[in-house]
Amino acid sequence: MSTTEVEQGIRYTPPNVRSWRDEGRFLIPGVSYRGNRIDCLLFEEMTPPMSQDNLIEFYEREKQAGNPLPTDAPLIWAIATRAYELRDENSEEGGRLQSFFRKDIRRYPNTLTRIHYSPGDDSILHNVGTSEEYTSKGRVVGPDNWVDNIPDKDILERVLGTQDVEQINAVSQHINGTNAYIRRLNSKPKQLDKRVARFSAYDDRLVLGCGRGALGGYPAFRVLKIE
């Protein structure tokens, strides 16, 4: 991708539906993910509602076909963060992406991030069950609260990929007009308890949900990384 294209910021391709290659999609350049800068396509159509286990199966089928994929919470948040950073580079298309996030974040989007709460160290599994799985360990249990009020801000790094609370709230304000809030298990379980990380948004807060059950069926964002 050329420097000129990157300088154009967010770009939108409207739908001309014959295949996924003709779907409406956003190009977001320079997304910061796992220590690298990558360019991503975010598609307007989400997956059908499904459980996380079914989402894992969907991921593997779509990957083999070279199709857009569901992904983990850190990449979705990284895309939203980059959209915020580029909001003034191409204001019309940046505003379209802002509206897209504002609408679909209220559909309780699923991710491929799973949290294993345990009597010992908790584990966060990103891209769980896929060929791209990676894991972070550390305590996740704690109080529900606004992200800038929690004492253990390192949990945000493990689940979202950043603990920059000022930036998290700026992105949340950009998407939802509110600050960000975290929900999770508040005390250690007596045995392994598997939960899903999902986003949600309400009139008074954007929620990083780290305590939802794994069986609920919700749609997920679809992404392609541009190599």
KOLTI-710288 format. One record per residue: residue number from 1; residue in three letters; x, y, z of N, C-alpha, C in turn. Coordinates in steps of 0.2 Angstrom, whole numbers, plus 2048, in hexadecimal, padded with zeros to 3 digits. Layout:
BEGIN
- NUM:ala:X:Y:Z:X:Y:Z:X:Y:Z
...
This chain:
BEGIN
- 1:met:804:7FA:800:800:800:800:804:806:800
- 2:ser:803:80B:7FC:807:811:7FB:806:816:801
- 3:thr:80B:81A:802:80A:820:807:804:824:805
- 4:thr:803:825:7FF:7FD:829:7FD:7F7:826:7FF
- 5:glu:7F6:820:7FE:7F0:81C:801:7EF:81D:808
- 6:val:7F5:81C:80C:7F4:81C:813:7F2:823:815
- 7:glu:7F5:828:812:7F3:82F:814:7EC:831:813
- 8:gln:7E9:82D:80E:7E1:82E:80D:7DD:82C:813
- 9:gly:7E0:829:818:7DC:826:81D:7D7:821:81C
- 10:ile:7D2:821:820:7CD:81C:81F:7CA:81C:818
- 11:arg:7C9:817:815:7C5:817:80E:7BF:812:80E
- 12:tyr:7BA:814:80B:7B4:80F:80B:7B2:80D:804
- 13:thr:7B1:807:803:7AF:804:7FD:7A8:802:7FD
- 14:pro:7A3:805:7FA:79C:803:7FA:79A:7FC:7F8
- 15:pro:795:7F9:7FA:793:7F2:7F7:791:7F2:7F0
- 16:asn:793:7EC:7ED:791:7EA:7E6:790:7E3:7E7
- 17:val:78B:7E0:7EA:78B:7DA:7ED:78B:7D4:7E7
- 18:arg:791:7D1:7E6:791:7CB:7E2:795:7C6:7E6
- 19:ser:79A:7C8:7EA:79D:7C4:7EE:7A0:7C8:7F4
- 20:trp:7A3:7C5:7F9:7A6:7CA:7FE:7AA:7CF:7FC
- 21:arg:7AE:7CE:7F6:7B2:7D2:7F4:7AF:7D9:7F1
- 22:asp:7A8:7D8:7F1:7A4:7DE:7EF:7A0:7E1:7F4
- 23:glu:7A1:7DF:7FB:79E:7E1:800:7A0:7E8:802
- 24:gly:79C:7EC:806:79E:7F2:808:7A3:7F1:80E
- 25:arg:7A9:7F5:80D:7AE:7F4:812:7B2:7FA:813
- 26:phe:7B6:7FA:819:7BA:800:81A:7C1:7FD:81A
- 27:leu:7C6:802:817:7CD:800:818:7D0:805:81D
- 28:ile:7D3:802:822:7D6:806:828:7DD:804:828
- 29:pro:7E1:809:826:7E9:808:825:7EC:809:82C
- 30:gly:7F1:805:82D:7F6:807:833:7F3:805:839
- 31:val:7EF:7FF:83A:7EC:7FD:840:7F2:7FA:844
- 32:ser:7F2:7FC:84A:7F7:7F9:84F:7F5:7F3:853
- 33:tyr:7F8:7ED:851:7F5:7E7:854:7FB:7E2:855
- 34:arg:7FC:7E1:85B:801:7DC:85E:808:7DE:85C
- 35:gly:80A:7E5:85C:810:7E7:85B:812:7E9:854
- 36:asn:80D:7E8:84F:80E:7E9:848:808:7EE:846
- 37:arg:80A:7F1:840:805:7F6:83D:803:7F2:837
- 38:ile:7FC:7F1:836:7F9:7ED:831:7F3:7F1:82E
- 39:asp:7F2:7F0:828:7EC:7F3:824:7E6:7EE:824
- 40:cys:7E0:7F0:826:7DA:7EC:827:7D5:7EE:823
- 41:leu:7D1:7E9:820:7CA:7EA:81D:7C5:7E8:823
- 42:leu:7C0:7EC:824:7BB:7EB:829:7B5:7EB:825
- 43:phe:7B1:7E5:825:7AB:7E4:820:7A5:7E7:824
- 44:glu:7A0:7EA:820:79A:7EC:823:795:7E6:825
- 45:glu:795:7E1:822:791:7DB:824:795:7D7:82A
- 46:met:791:7D6:82F:794:7D2:835:792:7CB:833
- 47:thr:795:7C6:837:793:7BF:837:78C:7BF:839
- 48:pro:789:7B9:837:782:7B7:83B:784:7B6:842
- 49:pro:77E:7B7:846:77F:7B6:84D:781:7AF:84F
- 50:met:786:7AE:853:788:7A7:855:78C:7A7:85B
- 51:ser:78C:7A1:85E:790:7A0:864:798:7A1:862
- 52:gln:79C:7A2:867:7A3:7A2:866:7A6:79C:863
- 53:asp:7A3:796:866:7A6:790:863:7A4:78F:85B
- 54:asn:79E:791:859:79C:791:852:7A0:797:84F
- 55:leu:7A2:79C:852:7A6:7A1:84F:7AD:79F:84D
- 56:ile:7B0:79A:851:7B6:797:850:7B6:793:84A
- 57:glu:7B1:78F:849:7B0:78B:843:7AF:78F:83D
- 58:phe:7AB:794:83E:7AA:799:838:7B1:79C:836
- 59:tyr:7B5:79E:83B:7BC:7A1:839:7C0:79C:835
- 60:glu:7C0:796:837:7C4:791:833:7C2:790:82C
- 61:arg:7BB:78F:82C:7B8:78E:825:7BA:794:820
- 62:glu:7B9:79A:823:7BA:7A0:81F:7C1:7A2:81E
- 63:lys:7C6:7A0:822:7CD:7A1:821:7CF:79C:81B
- 64:gln:7CD:796:81B:7CF:792:816:7CC:794:80F
- 65:ala:7C7:798:80F:7C4:79B:809:7C7:7A2:807
- 66:gly:7CB:7A4:80C:7CE:7AB:80A:7C9:7B1:80B
- 67:asn:7C4:7AF:810:7BF:7B4:811:7C0:7B9:817
- 68:pro:7BC:7BE:818:7BD:7C2:81E:7BB:7BE:824
- 69:leu:7BF:7C0:82A:7BF:7BC:82F:7BC:7BF:836
- 70:pro:7B9:7BC:83A:7B8:7BF:841:7BF:7BF:844
- 71:thr:7C0:7C3:84A:7C6:7C4:84D:7C5:7C5:854
- 72:asp:7CB:7C6:857:7CB:7C7:85F:7CA:7CE:861
- 73:ala:7C9:7CF:867:7C7:7D6:86A:7CD:7DB:869
- 74:pro:7D3:7D9:869:7D8:7DE:868:7D8:7E1:861
- 75:leu:7D7:7DD:85C:7D7:7E0:855:7D1:7E4:854
- 76:ile:7CB:7E2:856:7C6:7E6:855:7C7:7ED:859
- 77:trp:7C9:7ED:85F:7CB:7F3:862:7D0:7F7:85F
- 78:ala:7D5:7F4:85C:7DB:7F7:859:7D8:7FB:852
- 79:ile:7D3:7F8:84F:7D0:7FB:849:7CC:801:84B
- 80:ala:7C8:800:850:7C4:806:853:7C9:80C:855
- 81:thr:7CF:80A:858:7D3:80F:85A:7D6:813:854
- 82:arg:7D8:80F:84F:7DB:812:849:7D6:816:845
- 83:ala:7D0:814:845:7CA:818:842:7CA:81F:846
- 84:tyr:7CA:81E:84D:7CA:825:850:7D0:829:84F
- 85:glu:7D6:826:84E:7DC:82A:84C:7DC:82D:846
- 86:leu:7D9:82A:841:7D8:82C:83A:7D2:830:838
- 87:arg:7CE:832:83E:7C7:835:83D:7C7:83B:838
- 88:asp:7CD:83F:839:7CD:845:835:7D1:845:82E
- 89:glu:7D4:83F:82D:7D7:83E:826:7D3:83E:820
- 90:asn:7CD:83B:821:7C8:83A:81C:7C1:83B:820
- 91:ser:7BF:841:821:7BA:841:826:7B3:83E:824
- 92:glu:7B2:83E:81E:7AB:83B:81B:7AB:833:81D
- 93:glu:7B1:830:81A:7B1:829:81B:7B2:827:822
- 94:gly:7B6:82B:826:7B7:82A:82D:7B1:82A:831
- 95:gly:7AC:82F:82F:7A6:830:832:7A1:82A:831
- 96:arg:7A2:827:82B:79E:821:829:7A0:81B:82D
- 97:leu:7A7:81A:82E:7A9:815:832:7A7:816:83A
- 98:gln:7A7:81C:83C:7A5:81E:843:79E:81C:844
- 99:ser:79A:81D:83F:792:81B:83F:792:814:83F
- 100:phe:796:810:83B:795:809:83B:797:806:841
- 101:phe:79C:808:845:79E:806:84B:799:807:850
- 102:arg:796:80E:850:791:810:855:78B:80C:854
- 103:lys:789:809:84E:783:805:84E:784:7FE:850
- 104:asp:78A:7FB:84D:78B:7F4:84E:78E:7F2:854
- 105:ile:791:7F7:858:793:7F5:85F:78E:7F4:863
- 106:arg:787:7F6:861:782:7F4:866:77E:7EE:864
- 107:arg:781:7EA:860:77F:7E3:85E:782:7DE:862
- 108:tyr:786:7E0:867:78A:7DC:86C:78F:7D7:868
- 109:pro:793:7DA:864:797:7D6:860:79C:7D1:864
- 110:asn:79C:7CB:861:7A0:7C6:863:7A7:7C7:861
- 111:thr:7AB:7C4:865:7B2:7C3:863:7B5:7BC:864
- 112:leu:7BB:7BB:861:7BF:7B5:863:7C4:7B6:869
- 113:thr:7C2:7BA:86D:7C6:7BA:874:7C2:7B7:879
- 114:arg:7C5:7B2:87C:7C2:7AE:882:7C6:7AF:888
- 115:ile:7C2:7B0:88E:7C6:7B0:894:7C4:7AA:898
- 116:his:7CA:7A7:89B:7C9:7A2:89F:7CA:7A4:8A6
- 117:tyr:7C5:7A5:8AA:7C6:7A7:8B1:7C7:7A0:8B5
- 118:ser:7CC:7A0:8B9:7CE:79A:8BD:7D0:79C:8C4
- 119:pro:7D0:797:8C9:7D2:798:8CF:7D9:79B:8D0
- 120:gly:7DD:799:8CB:7E4:79C:8CA:7E5:7A2:8C6
- 121:asp:7EA:7A2:8C1:7EA:7A7:8BC:7E5:7A7:8B7
- 122:asp:7E2:7AC:8B5:7DD:7AD:8B0:7E1:7AD:8A9
- 123:ser:7DE:7AB:8A4:7E1:7AB:89D:7DC:7AE:898
- 124:ile:7DF:7B2:894:7DB:7B5:88E:7DE:7B2:888
- 125:leu:7D9:7AF:884:7DB:7AB:87E:7D8:7AF:878
- 126:his:7DC:7B2:874:7DA:7B6:86E:7DA:7B2:868
- 127:asn:7D6:7B3:864:7D5:7AE:85E:7D4:7A7:860
- 128:val:7D0:7A6:865:7D0:7A0:869:7CE:79A:864
- 129:gly:7D1:795:865:7CF:78F:861:7D1:78F:859
- 130:thr:7D5:794:857:7D7:795:850:7DE:794:84F
- 131:ser:7E0:794:849:7E7:793:848:7EB:79A:84A
- 132:glu:7E8:79F:84C:7EB:7A5:84E:7EA:7A6:855
- 133:glu:7E9:7A1:859:7E8:7A2:860:7EE:7A5:864
- 134:tyr:7EE:7A9:868:7F3:7AB:86D:7F0:7AD:874
- 135:thr:7F4:7AC:879:7F2:7AC:880:7F5:7B1:884
- 136:ser:7F2:7B4:889:7F5:7B9:88E:7F2:7B6:894
- 137:lys:7F6:7B6:899:7F4:7B4:8A0:7F5:7BA:8A5
- 138:gly:7F0:7BA:8AA:7F0:7BF:8AF:7E9:7C0:8B2
- 139:arg:7E9:7C3:8B7:7E2:7C3:8BB:7DD:7C8:8B7
- 140:val:7D7:7C5:8B6:7D2:7C9:8B2:7CD:7CB:8B7
- 141:val:7CB:7C7:8BC:7C6:7C8:8C1:7C7:7CF:8C4
- 142:gly:7C2:7D2:8C5:7C2:7D9:8C9:7BB:7DC:8C8
- 143:pro:7BB:7E2:8CB:7B5:7E6:8CB:7B2:7E8:8C4
- 144:asp:7AC:7E9:8C3:7A9:7EC:8BD:7AA:7F4:8BF
- 145:asn:7AC:7F8:8BA:7AD:7FF:8BB:7AF:802:8B4
- 146:trp:7AF:809:8B4:7B1:80D:8AF:7B9:80B:8AE
- 147:val:7BB:80B:8A8:7C2:808:8A7:7C7:80D:8AB
- 148:asp:7C6:813:8AB:7CB:818:8AE:7CA:817:8B6
- 149:asn:7C6:813:8B9:7C5:813:8C0:7C8:80C:8C2
- 150:ile:7C9:807:8BE:7CB:801:8C0:7D3:801:8C3
- 151:pro:7D4:7FE:8C8:7DB:7FE:8CA:7E0:7FA:8C6
- 152:asp:7DE:7F5:8C3:7E2:7F0:8BF:7E1:7F1:8B8
- 153:lys:7E4:7F7:8B5:7E3:7F9:8AE:7E7:7F4:8AA
- 154:asp:7EC:7F0:8AC:7EF:7EB:8A8:7EA:7E6:8A5
- 155:ile:7E5:7E5:8A8:7E0:7E0:8A5:7DE:7E3:89E
- 156:leu:7DD:7EA:89D:7DB:7EC:897:7E0:7EB:891
- 157:glu:7E7:7EB:893:7EC:7E9:88E:7EB:7E1:88C
- 158:arg:7E9:7DD:891:7E9:7D6:88F:7E2:7D5:88B
- 159:val:7DD:7D8:88C:7D7:7D7:888:7D6:7DB:882
- 160:leu:7D8:7E2:883:7D7:7E6:87D:7DD:7E8:879
- 161:gly:7E3:7E6:87C:7EA:7E8:879:7EC:7EE:87A
- 162:thr:7E9:7F2:87F:7EC:7F9:881:7E9:7FA:888
- 163:gln:7ED:7FD:88C:7EA:800:893:7EA:807:893
- 164:asp:7EB:80B:88D:7EA:812:88D:7E3:814:88E
- 165:val:7E1:815:894:7DA:817:896:7D8:81D:892
- 166:glu:7DC:822:892:7DA:828:88F:7D8:827:887
- 167:gln:7DC:823:884:7DB:821:87D:7D5:81D:87C
- 168:ile:7D4:818:881:7CE:814:881:7C8:818:881
- 169:asn:7C8:81D:886:7C2:821:887:7C1:825:881
- 170:ala:7C6:828:87E:7C5:82C:878:7C2:828:872
- 171:val:7C4:822:871:7C1:81D:86C:7BA:81C:86E
- 172:ser:7B9:81A:874:7B2:819:876:7AD:81F:875
- 173:gln:7B0:825:877:7AC:82B:875:7AB:82C:86E
- 174:his:7B0:82A:86A:7AF:82B:862:7AA:826:860
- 175:ile:7AA:820:862:7A5:81B:860:79E:81C:863
- 176:asn:79E:81E:86A:797:81D:86D:795:824:871
- 177:gly:79A:828:871:798:82F:875:798:82E:87C
- 178:thr:79C:828:87F:79C:827:886:7A3:824:887
- 179:asn:7A5:824:88E:7AB:820:890:7AA:819:890
- 180:ala:7AF:815:891:7AF:80E:891:7AF:80B:898
- 181:tyr:7AC:805:898:7AA:802:89E:7AC:7FA:89E
- 182:ile:7AF:7F7:8A3:7B0:7F0:8A3:7AC:7EC:8A7
- 183:arg:7A9:7E6:8A5:7A6:7E1:8A9:7A9:7DB:8A8
- 184:arg:7AA:7D7:8AE:7AE:7D1:8AF:7AB:7CD:8B5
- 185:leu:7AE:7C7:8B6:7AD:7C4:8BC:7B0:7C8:8C2
- 186:asn:7AC:7C8:8C7:7AE:7CD:8CD:7B2:7C9:8D2
- 187:ser:7B2:7C2:8D2:7B6:7BE:8D7:7B8:7B8:8D4
- 188:lys:7BD:7B5:8D6:7C0:7AF:8D4:7BB:7A9:8D4
- 189:pro:7BA:7A5:8CE:7B6:79F:8CF:7BA:799:8D2
- 190:lys:7B6:794:8D4:7B9:78E:8D7:7BB:789:8D2
- 191:gln:7B9:78A:8CC:7BC:786:8C6:7BC:78A:8C0
- 192:leu:7BF:787:8BB:7C0:78B:8B5:7B9:78D:8B2
- 193:asp:7B8:794:8B0:7B2:797:8AE:7B4:79B:8A7
- 194:lys:7B2:798:8A1:7B3:79B:89B:7AE:7A0:899
- 195:arg:7B1:7A6:897:7AC:7AC:895:7AF:7AF:88F
- 196:val:7AB:7B3:88B:7AC:7B6:885:7AD:7BD:886
- 197:ala:7B2:7C0:882:7B3:7C8:882:7AE:7CA:87C
- 198:arg:7AA:7CE:87E:7A5:7D2:879:7A5:7D9:87B
- 199:phe:7A3:7DD:876:7A2:7E4:876:79A:7E5:877
- 200:ser:798:7EB:87A:791:7ED:879:791:7F4:87B
- 201:ala:78C:7F8:879:78C:7FF:87A:784:801:87C
- 202:tyr:784:806:881:77E:808:883:77E:810:883
- 203:asp:779:813:885:779:81A:885:77E:81D:88A
- 204:asp:77F:81A:88F:784:81D:894:78B:81A:894
- 205:arg:78C:815:890:793:811:890:794:80D:88B
- 206:leu:79A:80C:889:79D:806:884:7A0:801:889
- 207:val:79E:7FB:888:7A0:7F6:88D:7A4:7F1:889
- 208:leu:7AA:7EF:88D:7AE:7EA:88B:7AC:7E4:890
- 209:gly:7A8:7DF:88D:7A5:7DA:891:7AA:7D4:892
- 210:cys:7AC:7D3:898:7B1:7CD:898:7AE:7C7:89D
- 211:gly:7A7:7C7:89D:7A4:7C2:8A1:79E:7BF:89E
- 212:arg:79D:7C0:898:797:7BD:894:798:7B5:893
- 213:gly:793:7B2:893:793:7AA:892:795:7A9:88B
- 214:ala:798:7A3:88A:79A:7A1:883:795:79F:87E
- 215:leu:78F:79E:881:78A:79A:87C:785:79F:879
- 216:gly:785:7A6:87B:781:7AA:877:783:7AC:870
- 217:gly:77E:7AD:86C:77F:7AE:865:77F:7B5:863
- 218:tyr:785:7B8:860:785:7BF:85F:789:7BF:858
- 219:pro:788:7C5:854:78C:7C5:84E:793:7C8:850
- 220:ala:798:7C8:84B:79F:7CA:84C:7A1:7CE:846
- 221:phe:7A5:7D3:847:7A8:7D6:842:7AD:7D2:83D
- 222:arg:7AD:7D3:837:7B1:7CF:832:7B7:7D4:82F
- 223:val:7BD:7D1:82F:7C3:7D5:82E:7C7:7D1:829
- 224:leu:7CB:7D5:825:7D0:7D2:821:7D6:7D6:822
- 225:lys:7DC:7D3:824:7E2:7D6:824:7E5:7D6:81D
- 226:ile:7E8:7DC:81B:7EB:7DD:815:7F2:7DC:816
- 227:glu:7F5:7D7:812:7FC:7D5:813:800:7DA:80E
